Amino acid sequence: MSISHAASGDLIDISALPESGKATDSMTLVRAHHIEVFRLILPAGKVLQEHAAAGSITIQCLAGVVELDAHGRTQTLRPGTLVYLDDAQPHAVRALEDASLLITMLLHRA
């Protein structure tokens, strides 16, 4: 079964935390040739070990609090904050509270 993604012009609900607040509520919202947008739900205590995206990204905190390790420093993201990371920039994320992040990734697809 194919997962449905938003099409150009569709409205997308990016409510801070889904009703259930489960990690399974993480989902890709937009998938197109050079862009992906997804909502990532992280329960308090969850750690995403250091990794790098296949393109430049922004991480916007919609709800909760997370720590981001990147560029040799740790920064705290709270609702209303956004960070930009260069293409393939290594980073790690730790959820200090239940959190919802909106990730936008610019891809290098041929």
N, C-alpha and C positions, 0 to 999 in steps of 0.2 A: 504494500500500500504506500503510495506516494504522499509525502507531507506537503500540505498546501502552504505556500508562502505568499506574502502580500504582492500584489501587482502594482505597477505604476498608477498612482492616484488613489490607492486604497488607504483608508484610515486605519491606524494600528493603535490598539490600546496598550500603552506601556505602563499601566498602573504599577505603582511602586512594588508591592508584593501581591501576588495572586492570593485569592481567598484561602487556598489550602496551604500556601507557603512552603510547599514541598520542592525539593531539588528537582523533581521530575517536571516542574513547571518551567525549567530552563528551556528555551526554544529559539530556533532560528526564525526571525520575523521576515527578513528580506534576504533573498539569495538571487543575485543577478551576476552578470559577467564579471564585473570588477568591484563589486561591493557585497559585503554580508553584514547584516545587523542582527544581533541576537541578544536576548535577555538571559542573563546568567543569575540563577538563584543559588546563594551560598548560605548554608546554615552556620550559626555561630560555631567557631572552632575549626571549620573546614579550611584546609590549606591547599592551594594550588602550587605545587613545587615549581621551581624556576623553569620557564619555557620561553619560546619566542614564537610570535605570530608570523604567518607567511605574508606579511604586508604591514603597512603602517596602520595603527589602531588608535581609537579614542576609547577611554573607559569613563563612563559617566555613572556616578553613584545615584541611584533613585531612592534607596532606602537602606537603613542600617549603617554600619561602619566597617570599613576594611582598611587594612594596611597594604600598601604596595611597595615592594622592593624593586627599584630600577635605578639605573644610572648611579649606583653606589650609595644610594640613600633610601631611607624609609619615609614614606609620606602617608598621611591618614586621609582617606576619602570619606566624606560625609555627604548626605543628600544635597544636591545642588552643585557638587564639585565634579570636575572633568579633568582628565589628564590625557595628553597626546604622547604616544611612543613611536619612535622611528621604526622603519621596516626592520624586522628581525631583532628588535631590542629585547634582550633577556629580561624577564620580570617574574616575580612571584607575588601571590595574593593570599592574605590571611583574613578571614572573616572574624571580626571581634564581636559582631552581633549578627543576627539573621540579616542578610543583605540581598539587595537586588541591584544588578549592574546592567547597564545598556552598553554593549560593545559594538563599535562600528569598525569594520576592517576593510581597507582598500587592498585589493588583490592584484597580482601580476599574472593574470591568465592570458594566454595567447589566443 
